[in-house]
């Protein structure tokens, strides 16, 4: 099984088109928040409508899992525009999706700091490799390092939950330049958990991570470099058939 991970698209429609074109080569696509952009690319209502259609197109090619980020939510911390399009092959905030030996939990942005675990995030699905998707990276990890060292947008609450529940994989975003900094990285370990952040780049292709369970490999893809790492044994998906 191969998963394609990206985050922080920020209404780059060329990157959404690239994801649509690539989605059919993977068993699922995971987006770790900040699909919209609050800095004025277009009115938010238009961004939401356009992004809804782009997400539907990706989901028509591969199962798509989306967690909200801080740019995606309204004043109440909710992302109802994502819930409006949830359905067959398109999963959003609060969902836990179990299939092919993994269970992917999508954390809503409003619950990212101190809220209880979403349903299915802990040990509710025995025998499956758990993957948490949480826009803010965990504090104390290199995937949360920016230009000036540890970034302010990381989550200490998430770190506590990771150390307690030990999900094999945690996918985040939010700190755009972590993979591009000498003290940062696109991957790190917190105890038994592998933490990932694909970062953000401009242009028509997003920086992204491929998780290849069959090959036992992680691959980070960006415009300037490709890096490979072995997928640590605790994060290797067991041969268990799941049901979406």
C-alpha positions in Angstrom: 0.0 0.0 0.0 1.2 3.5 -0.9 0.0 6.8 0.6 0.6 10.3 -0.8 0.8 13.0 1.9 0.6 16.8 1.4 -0.3 19.8 3.5 -0.5 23.6 3.3 -1.7 23.9 -0.3 -3.1 27.4 0.5 -5.4 27.6 -2.5 -2.7 26.8 -5.0 -5.0 25.3 -7.7 -2.1 24.1 -9.9 -1.0 21.9 -7.0 -4.6 20.6 -6.5 -4.6 19.7 -10.2 -1.3 17.9 -9.8 -2.7 15.9 -6.8 -5.7 15.0 -8.9 -3.4 13.7 -11.7 -1.2 11.7 -9.3 -4.0 10.3 -7.0 -4.7 7.3 -9.2 -1.1 6.0 -8.6 -1.7 5.7 -4.8 -4.0 3.8 -2.5 -5.1 7.0 -0.7 -4.2 10.7 -0.5 -4.0 12.5 2.9 -4.1 16.3 3.2 -3.0 17.7 6.6 -4.8 21.0 6.6 -4.6 24.6 5.3 -6.2 24.1 1.9 -7.6 27.7 1.9 -5.6 30.9 2.2 -6.5 33.9 4.4 -4.1 36.3 2.7 -6.4 37.4 -0.1 -6.0 35.1 -3.1 -9.8 35.2 -3.5 -12.9 35.6 -1.3 -13.2 32.8 1.1 -16.7 31.8 -0.2 -15.2 31.3 -3.6 -12.2 29.5 -2.3 -14.4 27.0 -0.4 -16.6 26.3 -3.5 -13.5 25.9 -5.7 -11.7 23.7 -3.2 -14.8 21.5 -2.7 -14.9 20.7 -6.4 -11.1 20.0 -6.5 -11.4 17.6 -3.5 -14.2 15.8 -5.2 -12.1 15.3 -8.3 -9.2 13.8 -6.3 -11.6 11.6 -4.3 -12.9 10.2 -7.6 -9.4 8.8 -8.3 -8.4 7.6 -4.8 -9.7 7.6 -1.3 -9.1 11.1 0.1 -8.6 12.1 3.8 -8.6 15.7 4.8 -8.0 17.3 8.2 -8.6 21.0 8.7 -6.0 23.6 9.5 -6.2 27.1 10.9 -6.8 28.7 7.5 -9.8 26.3 6.9 -12.0 27.1 9.8 -14.6 29.8 10.6 -14.7 31.9 13.8 -16.0 29.0 15.8 -13.1 26.8 14.8 -15.2 24.6 12.6 -14.9 23.7 8.9 -18.5 23.0 7.8 -17.5 23.3 4.1 -15.5 20.1 4.5 -18.3 18.3 6.2 -20.7 19.3 3.3 -18.7 17.2 0.9 -17.9 14.2 3.1 -19.1 11.0 1.5 -17.9 8.0 -0.5 -14.1 8.0 -0.6 -13.9 11.5 0.9 -13.3 11.6 4.7 -12.9 14.7 6.8 -12.5 16.1 10.4 -13.3 13.6 13.1 -13.4 10.6 10.9 -11.4 7.4 11.5 -11.0 5.4 8.4 -9.9 1.7 8.6 -8.9 -0.3 5.6 -5.9 -2.4 4.3 -4.3 -2.7 7.7 -4.3 1.0 8.7 -6.6 3.3 10.6 -6.4 7.0 9.7 -7.7 9.5 12.2 -8.4 13.1 11.0 -8.1 15.6 13.8 -10.2 18.8 13.5 -8.3 22.0 14.0 -10.6 23.1 16.8 -9.7 20.0 18.7 -6.0 20.0 18.1 -4.8 21.4 21.4 -6.6 20.0 24.4 -9.7 18.2 23.2 -10.3 14.4 23.9 -9.0 12.0 21.3 -11.3 11.6 18.3 -13.2 8.4 18.1 -10.9 5.5 17.0 -7.7 7.4 17.5 -6.4 5.2 20.4 -6.8 1.4 20.7 -10.4 1.1 19.4 -9.2 -0.8 16.3 -6.8 -3.5 17.4 -4.6 -5.0 14.7 -4.5 -1.9 12.6 -1.6 0.6 12.2 -2.8 3.9 13.5 -2.1 7.1 11.5 -3.0 10.5 13.1 -3.4 13.5 10.8 -3.1 16.7 12.8 -2.3 20.1 11.2 0.0 21.4 14.0 3.1 19.4 14.5 4.0 18.0 18.0 6.2 20.1 20.2 9.7 18.8 20.7 10.0 17.3 17.2 12.2 18.5 14.3 9.1 18.6 12.0 8.1 21.6 14.0 11.3 23.6 13.5 11.3 26.7 11.4 13.7 29.4 10.5 14.2 30.5 14.1 14.2 27.1 15.8 11.2 25.5 17.5 8.1 27.3 16.0 5.3 28.8 18.0 2.6 26.9 16.2 3.5 23.5 17.5 1.3 21.5 19.9 2.6 20.4 23.3 -0.8 18.7 23.9 -0.3 16.5 20.8 3.2 15.5 22.1 1.6 14.4 25.3 -1.0 12.3 23.5 1.6 10.8 21.2 3.8 9.7 24.1 0.7 8.2 25.8 -0.9 6.4 22.9 2.1 5.8 20.6 0.5 6.0 17.1 3.0 4.6 14.6 2.6 7.6 12.2 1.7 11.2 12.8 1.2 13.5 9.7 1.3 17.3 10.2 1.9 20.5 8.3 1.6 24.1 9.5 5.4 24.8 9.8 6.1 25.3 6.1 9.8 25.5 6.2 10.6 22.7 8.6 11.9 20.2 5.9 14.0 22.9 4.4 15.9 24.0 7.6 19.1 22.4 8.9 17.6 22.0 12.4 14.2 20.9 11.0 13.2 17.9 9.0 10.4 16.2 7.1 10.5 13.3 9.5 11.4 12.6 13.1 10.8 10.2 15.9 9.0 10.8 19.2 9.5 7.5 21.1 7.8 4.8 19.0 6.0 7.3 16.7 7.3 8.6 13.3 6.3 12.2 12.8 6.0 13.6 9.2 5.7 17.1 7.7 5.9 17.5 3.9 6.4 21.2 4.2 5.3 23.8 1.6 6.8 24.9 -1.6 5.5 27.2 -4.4 5.0 26.2 -8.0 2.7 23.7 -9.6 3.8 20.6 -7.5 3.5 20.5 -3.7 6.3 19.1 -1.6 4.9 15.7 -0.5 5.7 12.5 1.3 5.1 9.0 0.0 4.6 6.2 2.6 5.2 2.9 0.9 4.3 0.1 3.2 5.1 -2.6 0.7 8.6 -1.4 0.1 9.1 -0.4 3.8 10.1 3.1 2.7 9.4 6.8 3.2 10.2 9.3 0.4 10.1 13.1 0.6 9.7 14.9 -2.7 10.4 18.5 -3.3 11.5 20.7 -6.2 15.2 20.7 -5.0 15.7 17.2 -3.5 14.3 13.7 -3.0 15.1 11.9 0.1 14.5 8.2 1.1 14.4 6.6 4.5 13.4 3.1 5.6 10.1 2.9 7.3 10.8 2.0 10.9 9.5 -1.5 11.8 6.9 -0.2 14.4 5.3 1.8 11.7 5.0 -1.0 9.2 1.4 -1.9 8.4 0.4 -5.5 9.3 -1.2 -7.7 6.7 -4.8 -7.2 8.0 -7.7 -6.5 5.8 -9.8 -3.5 6.9 -13.1 -2.1 5.8 -13.5 1.6 4.9 
